[in-house]
Amino acid sequence: MKKLFIALVAMAAILAFACTQKPKEFVYMGQLYGSWNYGQQEKIFGKVKEFKQTHYWAEVADGKIIKGKGITTEDRKTTVLGNDFSQTFNEAGAALSFRSVDENGKAITDIRATAEGKFIRKAEYFNADTLAGIGLHQYEGDVLVRIDGYMPRNDTIQLNIKFESDADGHLKKMQYYNKKNEPQGYTIFERNENGQVVKFQSFNATGTMTNQTEYTYNGKGNRISQHEQVFGTNARVTDYTYQFEFDKMGNYTAIIFLKEGKPFIYRAREITYYE
């Protein structure tokens, strides 16, 4: 009986451990230039079909943090948390679309991509359903190395972005160039041993830093704090800590931003998976 009891406890421990493991499949957020968290490569686990993110003011009711009123365009001038958006992926994990909207559902950013397997070949940028720009993606092996931007009906490059990555394919630097191939601004990323961004810094064409954001993570790899600095005319410093709710894949379904220890923003996520 004692041996049976020990075996059952061991089996329960194994099952509990297995249930907390995140699946090996994942997609990266921020694959399309102009999309939310571009370049940070946040992993969303599972075979993701569609991802939606919406922001609300956080409120407390009956001792629980809940969604309050939706964040408006005017609110975003001070919160700087990104727009509400939806994004779709193919079964290989390549982004097929990105659409951000205001509080009335009006499109702010509308990107539609063509992909072959896990490789994005072309991204089309629309303004009120009118094609406004085209981005062609170039790879070396599995790694994205360049995007060339064109205006519709024009074979001349209007801008390009060059990428530097580490041996695991994590972005280290994005360098922007104008149509004359003159260097413009750039962004550099520092990552931990899990490939998660711990710091990113953006610079303008003169090499002056315009903003810097730092993140910390707990032992489970969940982001627990953010320290953001914006320099120049609109200089500001913002600090957040986080609380989370998760789905069965181990992905966040709610991220609650705490400012000075008090509930501030409620970021809701809806994730649809391929069966």
Secondary structure as GFF3:
##gff-version 3
##sequence-region A 1 275
A	DSSP	alpha_helix	2	20	.	.	.	ID=ss1
A	DSSP	beta_strand	26	28	.	.	.	ID=ss2
A	DSSP	beta_strand	43	45	.	.	.	ID=ss3
A	DSSP	beta_strand	48	61	.	.	.	ID=ss4
A	DSSP	beta_strand	64	70	.	.	.	ID=ss5
A	DSSP	alpha_helix	76	79	.	.	.	ID=ss6
A	DSSP	beta_strand	84	89	.	.	.	ID=ss7
A	DSSP	beta_strand	95	101	.	.	.	ID=ss8
A	DSSP	beta_strand	107	116	.	.	.	ID=ss9
A	DSSP	beta_strand	119	127	.	.	.	ID=ss10
A	DSSP	beta_strand	130	140	.	.	.	ID=ss11
A	DSSP	beta_strand	143	150	.	.	.	ID=ss12
A	DSSP	beta_strand	157	165	.	.	.	ID=ss13
A	DSSP	beta_strand	171	178	.	.	.	ID=ss14
A	DSSP	beta_strand	183	191	.	.	.	ID=ss15
A	DSSP	beta_strand	197	203	.	.	.	ID=ss16
A	DSSP	beta_strand	209	217	.	.	.	ID=ss17
A	DSSP	beta_strand	223	230	.	.	.	ID=ss18
A	DSSP	beta_strand	236	246	.	.	.	ID=ss19
A	DSSP	beta_strand	252	259	.	.	.	ID=ss20
A	DSSP	beta_strand	262	273	.	.	.	ID=ss21
###
